[in-house]
Amino acid sequence: MEGYQGEPIAAALHALGIRVLKHSHRHNRPRGFFCAIGNCSSCNMQVNGIPNVRVCVEPLEEGMVVESQEGQGKLNV
């Protein structure tokens, strides 16, 4: 996938047509952009193996591994 280095990860995903970023813990409902300023947890994704990264404020870098996460996410150790 492609995007502009330094733009928020969520902006790059949105431009590519990816609207669902995670699913809620309790009801497994799809979540996407909501506040776009890092105040909520709707855009939490797993980035380079680290869960709960708020991708609406995390800058895009070359070679990142960005994955959706289920609920609260799990740390890959």
N, C-alpha and C positions, 0 to 999 in steps of 0.2 A: 504494500500500500504506500501511497505517497502523501506528502503534506509539506508545509513550509516549516523549516526548522525554526523553533522558538515560538510558534503559535501554540495555543492550548491544544492538547491532544484531542479533546472533545470537539473542537472546531474542525480539525482535520477529519475526524470520523463523521461528523455531521455533513461535511462537504462531499464525502464519499457515499452518503445515503444511509449510514449506520445510525439509527435513532435509538435503539435499545442498548443501554450500556450495562445494565445489571438487572437482576430480579430481586424483589423484596424478600426479606428473611421470613416474615410471618406468612404472607399470602401468595408468595411466588409471582407477584405482579411485575410486569415490565417497568423499568425506570429509565429515564433519559435526562436530557437537560432540564433543569428546573430553575435554580437561582443563577447559575453561571458566574458566581463570584466566590465559590468555595465555602458557603455557609451551611449547605445541606449535605446529605450523603447520597443523593440520587445518582450521582455520576461516579461513585466509587468503582474502580476497576483494579485489576491486578497488573502492575507495571514492573517488568523485569523481576518477577517472582515476589513482589511486595504487594500485599493486599491493601485495600482501602485507600488507594491513591485517588484524590479528587482531580479527575482529569480535566475539569473545566478550568483549572488554574495551573496545571502541570505542563511545562513547556515540552514540545515535541523535539526529540533528538534522533539522529540517524541511528538505526540498529535497535531501537527499543522493541521490546516484546510486550504488547498490550493485549490483555485477555479480559473477557467479561468474567464476572465472579457471581457466584450464587450466594445470596444472603450476606452474611458478615464476612465471608472470605476465610481462607485458611492460609497460614504461612507455610511456604515450601522450604523446609530446612533440610 
